[in-house]
Amino acid sequence: MASTSGPRPAELRLRPGAPVLDRGRGEVQLGTDPRWSLVLSGLDEAESRWLAATAGTPHASLERTAARFGVDEDRREEIGALLAGCGFLVRPARRTPDVLSTAGGAADAPVLGALLPDGGGMVTLAKRALRSVGVSGLGRIGALVAAHLATAGVGTLLLDDDSSVRLTDLGTGTYRQTDVGCRRAGRLQEALRTRYPRTTVARTWHEDEPPDAVVVVSDRVARPETFTLLMSSDIPHLPVVVGEADVTLGPFVLPGTTACTACWHRHATDADGRWPSMVGQLAEVPGDPGQETVLSVTAAALVTGQVLAHLDGARPASAGAVVEVTLPEALPRVRPVPVHPACPCTTPPG
């Protein structure tokens, strides 16, 4: 039988966000996610009610609620040790860290805590408040990405796009009708500062304080030379390309570690020797392909998820891969992008 160490049982709480379900016949299930859900069997009625009540009062300890339901002390210790060994008991937060996410993290913290051994979702949000992300290309997708990152609690957003707001940028909740014709970065900066007053929204960054990641949204093609500065500055970045009826994310570049944008183009050239001439022509096609509503909101959510995964210390799924979203399905497909043998992006200096 597993045993607890460190904090006393009286200090431990059931992991927040995990429902306790009565399966009948002395069985209780904690959680539904197959990655960590747990079924306890051999419980009597009082013990089942005790666990359900504890889940319903997240600030109450197992010890306190056990006394109320008349659970034997030895059984309480035995069940508590098992729950602790399976990761369902966590130490309560000593204080609430300062977070910038909407509603003080009430929506995000329980879910993020489920991914951590200590259930510390608020700590993840507090770390996000210290991070910065640049977004270049502020049409529907880029503007939504910036708004989503602010909602999720990223502390600093750096916006880059001097083109004008177009009628096709409206409708997803970032720009207003009166913004049409004004500079995208300026209008979005004003909107974000109004909605997220504690988030820093700027247009440039200092050389000694580069962003933790940069998202670059391009029409039709992402040219490798666009990312030269980001590569040389060792800044992780995610290219996003808007096509005719699709959006492609990636590869998420971790400089010196994963395949870069140039690798992707080299693989494309291997498959089609005329691809380099197509790149130049695509970059010169007048007008924009339009960021359709379903593609825009889907791509913006996926981009936000990839960036937050990186900020939170995980490896994004689009690192060494591209994620394609096409209509009408609008379901992401992941395709690997290995480092190209002719690309020096992961070659150590010297």
Secondary structure, DSSP 8 states (H G I E B T S, - for coil): -----SS-GGG-EE-TT--EEEEETTEEEE---TTT-EEE-S--HHHHHHHHHHHH-TTS-HHHHHHHHT--HHHHHHHHHHHHHTT-EE---SS-----SGGGGTTTHHHHHTTSTT--HHHHHHHHTT-EEEEE--SHHHHHHHHHHHHTT-SEEEEE--SB--GGGTTSSSS-GGGTTSBHHHHHHHHHHHH-TTSEEES---TTS--SEEEEEEES---GGGGHHHHHTT--EEEEEE-SSEEEE--BB-TTTS--HHHHHHHHHHH-TTHHHHHHHHHH-SS-----HHHHHHHHHHHHHHHHHHHTT---TTBTEEEEEETTT---EEEE----TT-GGGS---
